[in-house]
């Protein structure tokens, strides 16, 4: 783990979370749902084409089977770190290969156009590990934990470097491509120039952010407290506490539709956090 990656790990620790492995997974084991348990969740999303839930983990991408148990998607048990559903069957991700795979330890940016069955390397293989990804305004925004940078790319191949910072997660305004927020150990940092510069973090201290609809910016704190901002992160209101303790991931699907992964499960709310239903149980573990 290099210095910049260590900074990201330190940020996670400061937020009371665990940064999951920085190298490839040693577990290339079973893909059958009957004997699989999921832990170390790094990302969540619903495929718009069929509303199927996808869960990016330390041991591959999973989706619930007909009994609601985790089923491996494709045949890869790679450590998927940053993860974003960008459109119908189209996912962006980053992370590390399993220990049995030849090649660099960081995957850079990869993309799937068949709902996670297969993946193609787009750029920065061996150079970058994106711990947070967003895709909005036809642009990939990524927090490169290896180099401690906010990066942006229109095509997923060529990148513009933004600010250096120690962050855990990012979110981009669905209305304004220049408004980027990042979670830091001090609080939520703000950029109004597309990630070139950020303010110092301001409270509340949040672990993960997600911003899918106007007036519906969501955040979750290190103890699972769910917050919402209707003014782009200037002010926040605590709504509830998500079930299951420390968070591992947060995704807003719509203005009132939220997915949250915590130590005990993946939970879904369709009423803005008033109530949650369990979508998948998980083994107790840390977050990013």
Buried (B, 14 or more C-beta within 10 A) or exposed (E): BEEBBBBBBEBBEBBBBBBBBBEBBEEBEEBEBEEBEBBBBBBBBBBBEEEBBBBBBBBBBBBBEEEEBBBBBBEBBBBBBBBBBBEEBBBBBBBBBBEEBEEBBBBBBBBBBEBBEEBEBBBBBEEBBBBBBBBBBEBBBBBBBBBBBBBBBEEBEEBBEBBBBBBBBBBBBBEEBEBBBBBBBBBBBBBBEBBBBBEEBBEBBBBBBBBBBEEBBBBBBBEBBBBBBEEBBEEBEEBBBBBBBBBBBBBBBEBBBBBBBBBBBBBBBBEBBEEBEBBBBBEEBBBB
